[in-house]
Amino acid sequence: MAGSRAAIRYAKAVLALASEQKKADVVNEDMKLIANTLDQSEELSELLHNAVTKSETKKTALVSVFPKCHAITSGLFDVLVTNKRIDIVYDVARRYSALYDEFMGKEVAKVTTAFPMTSALEAKVLAKIKELTNKEVTLEKVVDEAILGGFVLRVGDKQYDASVANKLNKLKREFTLN
């Protein structure tokens, strides 16, 4: 829990600095690259979380993996190393991207369906979400056969569950209560 609070604080500070210098979009691209790379590289993740490895070695690894990152991002590496928090760089990167999207008025909507969505249906869903939220919306599509049919829509902290599995569970609860 403390790590996530610290990650939010670092992300907010980096976003404030990047916005002030009008480089928030460039730093966001760096943060997305960092998060994606750490998602895909188990070795780099393990190196950053290894308590035996020195902080300078971790910083050197990050600088060599991300040589073209902006000075603000490099500065974040320095601050995290100085404060012995380099292990939370992944969380900071993810939090930064979320804060950046919020700052830019963007929203990510996650739609879970039993089958892949058609492009026509995707366009309808995007239009409806944009109408409801008045924000620019990016659609994240997930296929989960366990919902049987229908869909589950999550936008921010709101969720609308129109799945067949959910309806069957409601019916089951009604029959067991009576």
Residue pairs with C-beta under 8 A, 6 or more apart in sequence:
3 87
3 88
3 91
4 91
4 95
6 85
6 88
7 88
7 91
7 92
7 94
7 95
8 95
8 99
10 76
10 79
10 80
10 85
10 88
10 92
10 95
11 92
11 93
11 95
11 96
11 98
11 99
12 99
14 27
14 72
14 73
14 76
14 92
14 96
15 24
15 27
15 96
15 99
15 100
15 103
17 72
18 24
18 26
18 27
18 28
18 72
19 103
21 72
23 70
23 72
24 100
24 103
25 100
26 70
27 70
27 72
27 73
27 96
27 100
28 96
28 97
28 100
30 66
30 69
30 70
30 73
30 93
31 73
31 92
31 93
31 94
31 96
31 97
31 100
32 93
32 97
33 66
33 69
34 66
34 69
34 73
34 89
34 90
34 93
35 90
35 93
35 94
35 97
37 44
37 65
37 66
38 44
38 45
38 48
38 89
38 90
38 93
44 61
44 65
45 90
47 53
47 57
47 58
47 61
48 58
48 61
48 62
48 86
48 87
48 89
48 90
49 87
55 81
55 84
55 86
56 81
58 81
58 86
58 87
59 77
59 78
59 81
59 86
62 77
62 86
62 89
63 74
63 77
66 73
76 89
76 92
77 86
77 89
80 86
80 88
80 89
80 92
101 107
101 108
104 136
105 135
105 136
106 135
106 136
106 137
106 138
107 129
107 133
107 135
107 136
107 137
107 138
107 155
107 156
108 137
108 138
108 140
108 155
109 125
109 126
109 129
109 137
109 138
109 139
109 140
109 153
109 154
109 155
110 140
110 142
110 153
110 154
110 155
111 117
111 125
111 139
111 140
111 141
111 142
111 151
111 152
111 153
111 154
112 142
112 143
112 144
112 147
112 151
112 152
112 153
112 154
112 163
113 141
113 142
113 143
113 144
113 147
113 150
113 151
114 143
114 144
114 145
114 147
114 148
114 149
114 150
114 163
114 164
115 143
116 141
116 143
117 125
117 141
122 139
122 141
125 139
125 153
126 137
126 139
129 137
129 139
129 153
129 155
130 136
130 137
132 155
133 155
133 156
137 155
146 165
147 163
147 164
147 165
147 166
148 163
148 164
148 165
148 168
149 163
149 164
150 162
150 163
150 164
150 166
150 167
151 162
151 163
152 159
152 160
152 161
152 162
152 163
152 166
153 159
153 160
153 162
154 160
